Amino acid sequence: MRTACSTFLAPLIASLWLMMMCFECTASATDLADLSLALHAPPNIEELSINEARAIFSMRMRIWPDGSPITVFVLPNNNPKHNLFVRSLLRLLPHQLKRNWDRLVYTGIGQAPIEVANEQQMIQQLRSTPGSIGYINSGIQDETLHLIKLR
């Protein structure tokens, strides 16, 4: 039996949830323009598809087309830029990616990406590691890093 209270609250809760989701999308759209994939990889890579980026960051794709190994760097799971990157660019949920990494490590068939503490450390690691990939602010200029777009 439905009460008048539950009949009234259901649409109200749905409306509040929808407003929160719209606010989250608006906030992330402005921040998303500042986020790019950064590579210290073979120079012939100009862009990646979303599926290629997902395969790289889920540790399924481990070598570049020229045969060199891929080293993946990520920020901690609780970092807002990490969440923005995973949700908006990879179009996954952060817990899905983490669960995949945990499965690879637990079964012994792979390893998780290398976690760095902050964006400065990410830049330093990308600069010093050939064949590496990560995500940084788009405004950062560096000769060793190659910013690319997802198609």
DSSP file (Angstrom, degrees, kcal/mol; ACC not computed):
  #  RESIDUE AA STRUCTURE BP1 BP2  ACC     N-H-->O    O-->H-N    N-H-->O    O-->H-N    TCO  KAPPA ALPHA  PHI   PSI    X-CA   Y-CA   Z-CA
    1    1 A M              0   0    0      0, 0.0     2,-0.3     0, 0.0     0, 0.0   0.000 360.0 360.0 360.0 129.9    0.0    0.0    0.0
    2    2 A R        -     0   0    0      4,-0.0     2,-0.2     3,-0.0     3,-0.0  -0.675 360.0-147.3 -88.4 138.8    1.4    3.4   -1.0
    3    3 A T     >  -     0   0    0     -2,-0.3     4,-1.9     1,-0.1     5,-0.2  -0.645  25.4-114.6 -99.2 163.5    1.2    6.3    1.3
    4    4 A A  H  > S+     0   0    0     -2,-0.2     4,-1.6     1,-0.2     5,-0.1   0.841 116.2  57.1 -63.8 -32.6    0.7    9.9    0.3
    5    5 A C  H  > S+     0   0    0      2,-0.2     4,-2.7     1,-0.2    -1,-0.2   0.927 107.3  45.3 -65.6 -46.0    4.2   10.6    1.7
    6    6 A S  H  > S+     0   0    0      1,-0.2     4,-1.8     2,-0.2    -1,-0.2   0.852 111.3  53.7 -68.9 -32.3    6.0    8.0   -0.5
    7    7 A T  H  < S+     0   0    0     -4,-1.9    -1,-0.2     1,-0.2    -2,-0.2   0.852 114.7  41.7 -67.0 -34.2    4.0    9.2   -3.6
    8    8 A F  H  X S+     0   0    0     -4,-1.6     4,-1.0    -5,-0.2    -2,-0.2   0.871 114.8  49.6 -79.1 -39.6    5.2   12.8   -2.9
    9    9 A L  H  X S+     0   0    0     -4,-2.7     4,-3.0     1,-0.2     5,-0.3   0.838  97.6  66.4 -73.8 -34.4    8.8   11.9   -2.0
   10   10 A A  H  X S+     0   0    0     -4,-1.8     4,-2.3     1,-0.2    -1,-0.2   0.933 105.9  40.6 -57.5 -51.3    9.7    9.7   -5.0
   11   11 A P  H  > S+     0   0    0      0, 0.0     4,-2.3     0, 0.0    -1,-0.2   0.868 115.3  53.4 -65.9 -32.6    9.4   12.5   -7.6
   12   12 A L  H  X S+     0   0    0     -4,-1.0     4,-2.4     2,-0.2    -2,-0.2   0.927 110.4  45.7 -66.1 -44.7   11.2   14.9   -5.3
   13   13 A I  H  X S+     0   0    0     -4,-3.0     4,-2.5     1,-0.2    -1,-0.2   0.910 112.7  50.9 -64.3 -42.3   14.1   12.5   -4.7
   14   14 A A  H  X S+     0   0    0     -4,-2.3     4,-2.3    -5,-0.3    -1,-0.2   0.899 110.6  49.5 -62.3 -40.3   14.3   11.8   -8.4
   15   15 A S  H  X S+     0   0    0     -4,-2.3     4,-2.3     2,-0.2    -2,-0.2   0.915 111.2  48.6 -65.7 -43.2   14.4   15.6   -9.2
   16   16 A L  H  X S+     0   0    0     -4,-2.4     4,-2.2     2,-0.2    -2,-0.2   0.912 111.3  50.3 -62.8 -42.5   17.1   16.2   -6.6
   17   17 A W  H  X S+     0   0    0     -4,-2.5     4,-2.3     1,-0.2    -2,-0.2   0.920 110.8  49.3 -61.3 -44.4   19.2   13.4   -8.0
   18   18 A L  H  X S+     0   0    0     -4,-2.3     4,-2.3     1,-0.2    -1,-0.2   0.893 110.1  50.8 -62.9 -41.0   18.8   14.7  -11.5
   19   19 A M  H  X S+     0   0    0     -4,-2.3     4,-2.3     2,-0.2    -1,-0.2   0.900 110.2  50.0 -63.8 -40.1   19.8   18.2  -10.4
   20   20 A M  H  X S+     0   0    0     -4,-2.2     4,-2.4     2,-0.2    -2,-0.2   0.907 110.4  49.6 -64.8 -41.6   22.9   16.8   -8.7
   21   21 A M  H  X S+     0   0    0     -4,-2.3     4,-2.3     2,-0.2    -2,-0.2   0.899 111.0  49.3 -65.5 -40.2   23.9   14.9  -11.8
   22   22 A C  H  X S+     0   0    0     -4,-2.3     4,-2.3     2,-0.2    -1,-0.2   0.902 110.9  50.3 -65.0 -40.6   23.5   18.0  -14.0
   23   23 A F  H  X S+     0   0    0     -4,-2.3     4,-2.6     2,-0.2    -2,-0.2   0.919 110.6  49.6 -62.5 -43.5   25.6   20.0  -11.6
   24   24 A E  H  X S+     0   0    0     -4,-2.4     4,-2.3     1,-0.2    -2,-0.2   0.906 111.5  48.9 -62.2 -42.2   28.3   17.3  -11.6
   25   25 A C  H  X S+     0   0    0     -4,-2.3     4,-1.8     2,-0.2    -1,-0.2   0.897 112.2  48.4 -65.4 -40.1   28.3   17.3  -15.5
   26   26 A T  H  X S+     0   0    0     -4,-2.3     4,-1.4     2,-0.2    -2,-0.2   0.925 112.8  47.5 -66.0 -44.7   28.5   21.1  -15.7
   27   27 A A  H  X S+     0   0    0     -4,-2.6     4,-1.6     1,-0.2    -2,-0.2   0.907 114.0  46.8 -63.9 -41.3   31.4   21.3  -13.2
   28   28 A S  H  X S+     0   0    0     -4,-2.3     4,-2.5     1,-0.2    -1,-0.2   0.807 104.5  61.4 -73.6 -27.6   33.3   18.5  -14.9
   29   29 A A  H  X S+     0   0    0     -4,-1.8     4,-0.8     2,-0.2    -1,-0.2   0.887 106.6  45.4 -66.4 -37.0   32.8   20.0  -18.4
   30   30 A T  H  < S+     0   0    0     -4,-1.4     3,-0.3     1,-0.2     4,-0.3   0.898 117.4  43.8 -72.1 -38.8   34.7   23.1  -17.4
   31   31 A D  H >< S+     0   0    0     -4,-1.6     3,-1.6     1,-0.2     4,-0.2   0.811 103.0  67.4 -72.8 -30.0   37.5   21.2  -15.7
   32   32 A L  H >< S+     0   0    0     -4,-2.5     3,-1.7     1,-0.3    -1,-0.2   0.817  88.9  64.1 -62.7 -32.1   37.7   18.7  -18.6
   33   33 A A  T 3< S+     0   0    0     -4,-0.8    -1,-0.3    -3,-0.3    -2,-0.2   0.748 101.0  53.8 -63.7 -21.4   39.0   21.3  -21.0
   34   34 A D  T <  S+     0   0    0     -3,-1.6   104,-2.9    -4,-0.3     2,-0.4   0.445  95.0  84.1 -90.7  -0.6   42.1   21.6  -18.7
   35   35 A L  E <   +A  137   0A   0     -3,-1.7     2,-0.3   102,-0.3   102,-0.2  -0.887  51.1 165.5-113.4 131.9   42.9   17.8  -18.8
   36   36 A S  E     -A  136   0A   0    100,-2.9   100,-2.3    -2,-0.4     2,-0.3  -0.959  39.9-106.4-138.3 155.9   44.9   16.0  -21.5
   37   37 A L  E     -AB 135 148A   0    111,-1.0   111,-2.0    -2,-0.3     2,-0.4  -0.673  36.8-156.8 -76.1 136.4   46.6   12.7  -22.1
   38   38 A A  E     -AB 134 147A   0     96,-2.7    96,-2.0    -2,-0.3     2,-0.4  -0.970   9.8-170.2-120.4 133.7   50.4   13.2  -21.9
   39   39 A L  E     -AB 133 146A   0    107,-2.2   107,-2.8    -2,-0.4    94,-0.2  -0.921  30.7-173.3-122.3 145.6   52.8   10.8  -23.6
   40   40 A H  E     +A  132   0A   0     92,-2.6    91,-4.3    -2,-0.4    92,-1.0  -0.622  63.1 120.3-121.1  66.6   56.5   10.2  -23.5
   41   41 A A  S    S-     0   0    0     90,-0.3    -2,-0.1    89,-0.2    91,-0.0  -0.523  73.5 -45.8-122.9-179.7   56.0    7.7  -26.2
   42   42 A P    >   -     0   0    0      0, 0.0     3,-1.5     0, 0.0    -1,-0.2  -0.266  55.7-125.2 -51.9 138.4   57.0    7.0  -29.8
   43   43 A P  T 3  S+     0   0    0      0, 0.0    -2,-0.0     0, 0.0     0, 0.0   0.622 100.3  73.6 -68.2 -12.8   56.6   10.3  -31.8
   44   44 A N  T 3  S+     0   0    0      2,-0.0     2,-0.8     1,-0.0     0, 0.0   0.500  72.5  97.1 -81.8  -0.6   54.4    8.8  -34.5
   45   45 A I    <   +     0   0    0     -3,-1.5    -4,-0.1     1,-0.2     3,-0.1  -0.799  38.0 160.0 -91.6 113.4   51.4    8.6  -32.1
   46   46 A E        -     0   0    0     -2,-0.8   103,-0.7     1,-0.3     2,-0.3   0.708  65.0  -0.8-102.2 -28.8   49.2   11.7  -32.7
   47   47 A E  E     -d  149   0B   0    101,-0.2     2,-0.3   104,-0.0    -1,-0.3  -0.980  57.6-144.9-156.9 162.1   45.9   10.5  -31.1
   48   48 A L  E     -d  150   0B   0    101,-1.7   103,-2.5    -2,-0.3     2,-0.1  -0.963  21.5-122.2-129.1 148.4   44.3    7.5  -29.4
   49   49 A S     >  -     0   0    0     -2,-0.3     4,-2.4   101,-0.2     5,-0.2  -0.470  32.0-110.5 -79.4 163.3   40.8    6.2  -29.6
   50   50 A I  H  > S+     0   0    0      1,-0.2     4,-2.7     2,-0.2     5,-0.2   0.894 120.8  53.3 -60.9 -39.5   38.8    5.9  -26.4
   51   51 A N  H  > S+     0   0    0      2,-0.2     4,-2.4     1,-0.2    -1,-0.2   0.889 108.3  49.1 -64.6 -38.7   39.0    2.2  -26.7
   52   52 A E  H  > S+     0   0    0      2,-0.2     4,-2.3     1,-0.2    -2,-0.2   0.917 112.1  48.6 -65.2 -42.5   42.8    2.3  -27.0
   53   53 A A  H  X S+     0   0    0     -4,-2.4     4,-2.9     2,-0.2     5,-0.2   0.913 111.5  50.0 -63.5 -42.3   43.0    4.6  -24.0
   54   54 A R  H  X S+     0   0    0     -4,-2.7     4,-1.9     1,-0.2     6,-0.3   0.923 111.0  49.5 -60.2 -43.7   40.8    2.3  -22.0
   55   55 A A  H  <>S+     0   0    0     -4,-2.4     5,-2.3     2,-0.2     6,-2.0   0.892 113.5  46.4 -63.7 -39.3   42.9   -0.7  -23.0
   56   56 A I  H ><5S+     0   0    0     -4,-2.3     3,-1.3     4,-0.2    -2,-0.2   0.953 116.1  42.9 -67.5 -49.5   46.1    1.1  -21.9
   57   57 A F  H 3<5S+     0   0    0     -4,-2.9    -2,-0.2     1,-0.3    -1,-0.2   0.687 112.4  52.9 -76.1 -16.9   44.8    2.4  -18.6
   58   58 A S  T 3<5S-     0   0    0     -4,-1.9    -1,-0.3    -5,-0.2    -2,-0.2   0.384 115.3-119.4 -92.8   4.0   43.1   -1.0  -17.8
   59   59 A M  T < 5S+     0   0    0     -3,-1.3    -3,-0.2     2,-0.2    52,-0.2   0.680  84.1 115.5  70.1  21.8   46.5   -2.6  -18.5
   60   60 A R  S   <S+     0   0    0     -5,-2.3     2,-0.6    -6,-0.3    -4,-0.2   0.803  70.6  56.0 -85.4 -32.9   45.3   -4.8  -21.3
   61   61 A M        +     0   0    0     -6,-2.0    -2,-0.2    -9,-0.2    -1,-0.2  -0.902  63.4 165.3-101.3 116.6   47.5   -3.0  -23.9
   62   62 A R        +     0   0    0     -2,-0.6     8,-2.8     1,-0.1     2,-0.3   0.508  53.5  50.8-114.5  -7.8   51.1   -3.2  -22.7
   63   63 A I  B    S-E   69   0C   0      6,-0.3    -1,-0.1     8,-0.0     5,-0.1  -0.981  74.2-122.4-134.4 147.6   53.2   -2.3  -25.8
   64   64 A W    >   -     0   0    0      4,-3.2     3,-2.4    -2,-0.3    -2,-0.1  -0.346  42.6 -97.2 -75.0 164.1   53.2    0.6  -28.3
   65   65 A P  T 3  S+     0   0    0      0, 0.0    -1,-0.1     0, 0.0    -2,-0.0   0.768 125.1  57.9 -56.0 -26.4   52.8   -0.2  -32.0
   66   66 A D  T 3  S-     0   0    0      2,-0.1    -2,-0.0     1,-0.0    -3,-0.0   0.476 122.2-105.2 -84.2   0.1   56.6    0.1  -32.4
   67   67 A G  S <  S+     0   0    0     -3,-2.4    -1,-0.0     1,-0.3     0, 0.0   0.341  76.8 132.8  97.1  -6.3   57.1   -2.7  -29.8
   68   68 A S        -     0   0    0      1,-0.1    -4,-3.2    -5,-0.1    -1,-0.3  -0.512  62.1-102.3 -78.4 148.4   58.3   -0.6  -26.9
   69   69 A P  B     -E   63   0C   0      0, 0.0     2,-0.5     0, 0.0    -6,-0.3  -0.351  27.9-129.3 -71.9 150.0   56.7   -1.2  -23.5
   70   70 A I        -     0   0    0     -8,-2.8     2,-0.5    -2,-0.1    62,-0.2  -0.856  15.8-162.6 -98.0 130.1   54.0    1.1  -22.1
   71   71 A T  E     -c  132   0A   0     60,-1.9    62,-2.3    -2,-0.5     2,-0.5  -0.973  11.6-154.4-111.0 123.2   54.4    2.5  -18.6
   72   72 A V  E     -c  133   0A   0     -2,-0.5    42,-2.7    60,-0.2     2,-0.4  -0.846   8.8-169.1-104.9 130.0   51.1    3.9  -17.1
   73   73 A F  E     +f  114   0D   0     60,-2.5     2,-0.3    -2,-0.5    42,-0.2  -0.953  10.2 175.1-115.9 137.1   51.1    6.5  -14.4
   74   74 A V  E     -f  115   0D   0     40,-2.3    42,-2.7    -2,-0.4     3,-0.1  -0.940  29.0-118.1-135.4 157.9   47.9    7.5  -12.5
   75   75 A L        -     0   0    0     -2,-0.3    42,-0.1    40,-0.2    43,-0.1  -0.485  55.0 -73.5 -84.1 165.1   46.9    9.8   -9.6
   76   76 A P    >   -     0   0    0      0, 0.0     3,-1.9     0, 0.0     6,-0.3  -0.190  43.9-112.1 -59.5 153.9   45.4    8.2   -6.5
   77   77 A N  T 3  S+     0   0    0      1,-0.3     6,-0.1     5,-0.1    -2,-0.1   0.786 116.5  54.1 -59.1 -29.3   41.8    7.0   -6.7
   78   78 A N  T 3  S+     0   0    0      4,-0.1    -1,-0.3     5,-0.0     3,-0.0   0.450  82.4 109.8 -87.9   1.9   40.6    9.8   -4.3
   79   79 A N    <>  -     0   0    0     -3,-1.9     4,-2.1     1,-0.1     3,-0.3  -0.625  68.5-139.1 -77.4 130.2   42.1   12.6   -6.4
   80   80 A P  H  > S+     0   0    0      0, 0.0     4,-2.5     0, 0.0     5,-0.2   0.847 102.9  53.9 -59.1 -34.8   39.5   14.7   -8.2
   81   81 A K  H  > S+     0   0    0      2,-0.2     4,-2.6     1,-0.2     5,-0.2   0.872 107.2  51.2 -68.5 -35.0   41.5   14.8  -11.4
   82   82 A H  H  > S+     0   0    0     -3,-0.3     4,-2.7    -6,-0.3     5,-0.2   0.947 111.8  46.6 -63.9 -47.4   41.8   11.0  -11.5
   83   83 A N  H  X S+     0   0    0     -4,-2.1     4,-2.6     1,-0.2     5,-0.3   0.905 113.3  49.3 -61.2 -41.5   38.0   10.7  -11.1
   84   84 A L  H  X>S+     0   0    0     -4,-2.5     4,-2.7     2,-0.2     5,-0.7   0.922 112.1  48.4 -62.9 -44.5   37.5   13.4  -13.8
   85   85 A F  I  X>S+     0   0    0     -4,-2.6     5,-1.9     3,-0.2     4,-1.5   0.942 115.2  43.4 -60.8 -49.2   39.8   11.6  -16.2
   86   86 A V  I  <5S+     0   0    0     -4,-2.7     6,-2.5     3,-0.2     5,-0.4   0.927 121.1  39.4 -65.8 -45.6   38.3    8.2  -15.7
   87   87 A R  I  <5S+     0   0    0     -4,-2.6    -2,-0.2    -5,-0.2    -1,-0.2   0.930 127.3  29.3 -71.4 -45.9   34.7    9.4  -15.8
   88   88 A S  I  <5S+     0   0    0     -4,-2.7    -3,-0.2    -5,-0.3    -2,-0.2   0.900 130.2  28.5 -89.3 -42.7   34.9   11.9  -18.6
   89   89 A L  I  <<S+     0   0    0     -4,-1.5    -3,-0.2    -5,-0.7    -4,-0.1   0.915 133.2  30.3 -87.5 -45.3   37.7   10.8  -20.9
   90   90 A L  S   <S-     0   0    0     -5,-1.9    -3,-0.2     2,-0.1    -4,-0.2   0.691  95.2-138.8 -84.7 -17.7   37.7    7.0  -20.4
   91   91 A R        +     0   0    0     -5,-0.4     2,-0.3    -6,-0.4    -4,-0.2   0.904  63.0 114.3  58.0  45.1   33.9    7.0  -19.8
   92   92 A L  S    S-     0   0    0     -6,-2.5    -1,-0.2   -38,-0.0    -2,-0.1  -0.798  71.6-104.6-128.2 172.2   34.3    4.5  -17.0
   93   93 A L    >>  -     0   0    0     -2,-0.3     4,-1.5     1,-0.1     3,-1.1  -0.848  28.5-124.4 -98.6 141.6   33.7    4.5  -13.2
   94   94 A P  H 3> S+     0   0    0      0, 0.0     4,-2.4     0, 0.0     5,-0.2   0.847 110.4  55.5 -54.9 -36.5   36.9    4.7  -11.1
   95   95 A H  H 3> S+     0   0    0      1,-0.2     4,-2.3     2,-0.2     5,-0.2   0.819 103.1  56.4 -68.7 -27.7   35.9    1.6   -9.1
   96   96 A Q  H <> S+     0   0    0     -3,-1.1     4,-1.8     2,-0.2    -1,-0.2   0.928 110.0  44.4 -65.8 -44.0   35.6   -0.4  -12.4
   97   97 A L  H  X S+     0   0    0     -4,-1.5     4,-2.2     2,-0.2    -2,-0.2   0.925 114.1  49.4 -65.4 -45.0   39.2    0.5  -13.3
   98   98 A K  H  X S+     0   0    0     -4,-2.4     4,-2.7     1,-0.2    -2,-0.2   0.893 109.0  52.7 -61.9 -41.0   40.5   -0.2   -9.8
   99   99 A R  H  X S+     0   0    0     -4,-2.3     4,-2.1     1,-0.2    -1,-0.2   0.890 108.8  50.5 -63.0 -39.3   38.7   -3.6   -9.7
  100  100 A N  H  X S+     0   0    0     -4,-1.8     4,-2.1     2,-0.2    -2,-0.2   0.921 111.2  47.8 -64.3 -44.7   40.3   -4.5  -13.0
  101  101 A W  H  X S+     0   0    0     -4,-2.2     4,-2.3     1,-0.2    -2,-0.2   0.923 111.0  51.4 -61.5 -44.5   43.8   -3.6  -11.6
  102  102 A D  H  X S+     0   0    0     -4,-2.7     4,-2.9     1,-0.2    -1,-0.2   0.888 108.8  51.3 -61.0 -39.5   43.2   -5.6   -8.5
  103  103 A R  H  X S+     0   0    0     -4,-2.1     4,-2.3     2,-0.2     6,-0.3   0.910 109.5  49.9 -64.7 -42.6   42.2   -8.7  -10.5
  104  104 A L  H  X>S+     0   0    0     -4,-2.1     6,-1.4     2,-0.2     5,-1.0   0.921 115.6  42.5 -60.8 -44.7   45.3   -8.5  -12.6
  105  105 A V  H  <5S+     0   0    0     -4,-2.3     3,-0.3     2,-0.2    -2,-0.2   0.927 114.5  49.9 -68.6 -45.4   47.5   -8.2   -9.5
  106  106 A Y  H  <5S+     0   0    0     -4,-2.9    -2,-0.2     1,-0.2    -1,-0.2   0.886 114.2  43.7 -64.0 -40.4   45.7  -10.9   -7.5
  107  107 A T  H  <5S-     0   0    0     -4,-2.3    -1,-0.2    -5,-0.2    -2,-0.2   0.642 107.1-126.5 -81.4 -13.4   45.8  -13.5  -10.3
  108  108 A G  T  <5S+     0   0    0     -4,-0.9    -3,-0.2    -3,-0.3    -4,-0.1   0.611  79.2 113.0  81.8  11.4   49.4  -12.7  -11.1
  109  109 A I  S   <S-     0   0    0     -5,-1.0     2,-0.3    -6,-0.3    -4,-0.2   0.499  83.9  -9.0 -94.9  -3.4   48.8  -12.0  -14.8
  110  110 A G        -     0   0    0     -6,-1.4     2,-0.3    -7,-0.1    -2,-0.2  -0.939  66.3-109.0-167.9-172.2   49.6   -8.3  -14.7
  111  111 A Q        -     0   0    0     -2,-0.3     3,-0.1   -52,-0.2    -7,-0.1  -0.936  28.3-108.6-135.5 160.2   50.3   -5.3  -12.6
  112  112 A A        -     0   0    0     -2,-0.3   -40,-0.1     1,-0.1   -54,-0.1  -0.417  46.8 -90.8 -79.8 160.5   48.5   -2.1  -11.7
  113  113 A P        -     0   0    0      0, 0.0     2,-0.5     0, 0.0   -40,-0.2  -0.219  50.6 -91.9 -64.0 164.7   49.7    1.2  -13.1
  114  114 A I  E     -f   73   0D   0    -42,-2.7   -40,-2.3    -3,-0.1     2,-0.5  -0.703  40.5-142.3 -83.0 123.8   52.2    3.2  -11.1
  115  115 A E  E     -f   74   0D   0     -2,-0.5     2,-0.3   -42,-0.2   -40,-0.2  -0.740  14.7-164.0 -90.9 130.7   50.5    5.6   -8.7
  116  116 A V        -     0   0    0    -42,-2.7     3,-0.0    -2,-0.5     6,-0.0  -0.811  22.7-127.3-110.7 155.6   52.0    9.0   -8.2
  117  117 A A  S    S-     0   0    0     -2,-0.3     2,-0.3   -42,-0.1    -1,-0.1   0.863  79.5 -10.1 -72.9 -38.0   51.2   11.4   -5.3
  118  118 A N  S  > S-     0   0    0    -43,-0.1     4,-1.9     1,-0.0     5,-0.1  -0.879  76.8 -86.6-152.9-179.8   50.4   14.5   -7.3
  119  119 A E  H  > S+     0   0    0     -2,-0.3     4,-2.3     1,-0.2     5,-0.2   0.845 120.6  56.2 -68.9 -33.8   50.5   16.1  -10.7
  120  120 A Q  H  > S+     0   0    0      2,-0.2     4,-2.2     1,-0.2    -1,-0.2   0.921 109.3  46.4 -63.1 -42.9   54.1   17.4  -10.3
  121  121 A Q  H  > S+     0   0    0      2,-0.2     4,-2.6     1,-0.2    -1,-0.2   0.871 109.3  56.0 -66.6 -35.5   55.3   13.9   -9.6
  122  122 A M  H  X S+     0   0    0     -4,-1.9     4,-2.6     2,-0.2    -2,-0.2   0.934 108.5  47.3 -58.8 -46.8   53.3   12.7  -12.6
  123  123 A I  H  X S+     0   0    0     -4,-2.3     4,-2.5     1,-0.2    -2,-0.2   0.919 112.1  49.5 -63.0 -44.4   55.1   15.2  -14.9
  124  124 A Q  H  X S+     0   0    0     -4,-2.2     4,-1.9     1,-0.2    -1,-0.2   0.918 113.0  46.6 -61.2 -44.3   58.5   14.2  -13.5
  125  125 A Q  H  X S+     0   0    0     -4,-2.6     4,-0.9     2,-0.2    -2,-0.2   0.901 112.4  49.9 -66.5 -40.9   57.8   10.5  -14.0
  126  126 A L  H >< S+     0   0    0     -4,-2.6     3,-0.6    -5,-0.2     6,-0.3   0.912 110.6  50.6 -63.5 -42.2   56.5   11.1  -17.5
  127  127 A R  H 3< S+     0   0    0     -4,-2.5    -1,-0.2     1,-0.2    -2,-0.2   0.886 115.9  41.1 -61.3 -39.6   59.6   13.1  -18.4
  128  128 A S  H 3< S+     0   0    0     -4,-1.9    -1,-0.2    -5,-0.2    -2,-0.2   0.486 104.9  70.7 -92.8  -2.4   62.0   10.5  -17.2
  129  129 A T  S X< S-     0   0    0     -4,-0.9     3,-1.2    -3,-0.6   -89,-0.2  -0.875  70.9-148.0-121.3 100.7   60.2    7.4  -18.5
  130  130 A P  T 3  S+     0   0    0      0, 0.0   -89,-0.2     0, 0.0     3,-0.1  -0.383  86.7  27.3 -61.4 141.0   60.3    6.7  -22.2
  131  131 A G  T 3  S+     0   0    0    -91,-4.3   -60,-1.9     1,-0.3   -90,-0.3   0.629  94.4 137.6  82.7  14.6   57.1    4.9  -23.4
  132  132 A S  E <   -Ac  40  71A   0     -3,-1.2   -92,-2.6   -92,-1.0     2,-0.3  -0.542  33.9-166.7 -97.1 160.9   55.0    6.3  -20.5
  133  133 A I  E     +Ac  39  72A   0    -62,-2.3   -60,-2.5   -94,-0.2     2,-0.2  -0.993  21.2 135.0-143.2 145.7   51.5    7.7  -20.5
  134  134 A G  E     -A   38   0A   0    -96,-2.0   -96,-2.7    -2,-0.3     2,-0.4  -0.856  46.0 -94.8-163.8-163.6   49.5    9.7  -17.9
  135  135 A Y  E     +A   37   0A   0    -98,-0.3     2,-0.2    -2,-0.2   -98,-0.2  -0.999  40.5 158.6-138.3 136.9   47.2   12.8  -17.7
  136  136 A I  E     -A   36   0A   0   -100,-2.3  -100,-2.9    -2,-0.4     2,-0.1  -0.833  49.2 -63.8-142.7 175.6   48.1   16.4  -16.9
  137  137 A N  E >   -A   35   0A   0     -2,-0.2     3,-1.3  -102,-0.2  -102,-0.3  -0.451  43.4-130.0 -65.2 140.5   46.7   19.9  -17.3
  138  138 A S  T 3  S+     0   0    0   -104,-2.9    -1,-0.1     1,-0.2  -103,-0.1   0.770 100.8  65.8 -64.6 -27.1   46.5   20.9  -20.9
  139  139 A G  T 3  S+     0   0    0   -105,-0.3     2,-0.4     2,-0.1    -1,-0.2   0.553  73.9 107.7 -76.3  -6.9   48.4   24.2  -20.3
  140  140 A I    <   -     0   0    0     -3,-1.3     2,-0.5     1,-0.0    -4,-0.1  -0.589  55.8-157.4 -77.6 125.9   51.7   22.6  -19.3
  141  141 A Q        +     0   0    0     -2,-0.4     2,-0.3     6,-0.0    -2,-0.1  -0.894  23.8 153.8-106.0 130.8   54.3   23.0  -22.0
  142  142 A D        -     0   0    0     -2,-0.5     3,-0.1     3,-0.3    -2,-0.0  -0.963  40.7-142.3-156.8 136.3   57.2   20.5  -22.1
  143  143 A E  S    S+     0   0    0     -2,-0.3    -1,-0.1     1,-0.2    -2,-0.0   0.829 103.3  49.1 -71.1 -31.0   59.5   19.4  -25.0
  144  144 A T  S    S+     0   0    0   -104,-0.0     2,-0.4     2,-0.0    -1,-0.2   0.728 101.7  73.3 -82.6 -20.6   59.6   15.8  -23.8
  145  145 A L        -     0   0    0     -3,-0.1     2,-0.6  -105,-0.1    -3,-0.3  -0.766  65.0-156.2-100.5 141.9   55.9   15.4  -23.3
  146  146 A H  E     -B   39   0A   0   -107,-2.8  -107,-2.2    -2,-0.4     2,-0.4  -0.957   9.0-150.2-117.3 111.8   53.4   15.0  -26.1
  147  147 A L  E     -B   38   0A   0     -2,-0.6     2,-0.3  -109,-0.2  -109,-0.2  -0.692  22.6-176.6 -83.5 132.3   49.8   16.0  -25.4
  148  148 A I  E     -B   37   0A   0   -111,-2.0  -111,-1.0    -2,-0.4     2,-0.3  -0.847  19.5-127.9-128.0 164.1   47.3   14.1  -27.5
  149  149 A K  E     -d   47   0B   0   -103,-0.7  -101,-1.7    -2,-0.3     2,-0.4  -0.755  20.0-123.0-106.6 154.4   43.6   14.1  -28.0
  150  150 A L  E      d   48   0B   0     -2,-0.3  -101,-0.2  -103,-0.2  -100,-0.0  -0.800 360.0 360.0 -93.2 140.3   41.2   11.2  -27.8
  151  151 A R              0   0    0   -103,-2.5  -102,-0.2    -2,-0.4    -1,-0.1   0.390 360.0 360.0-108.6 360.0   39.1   10.4  -30.9
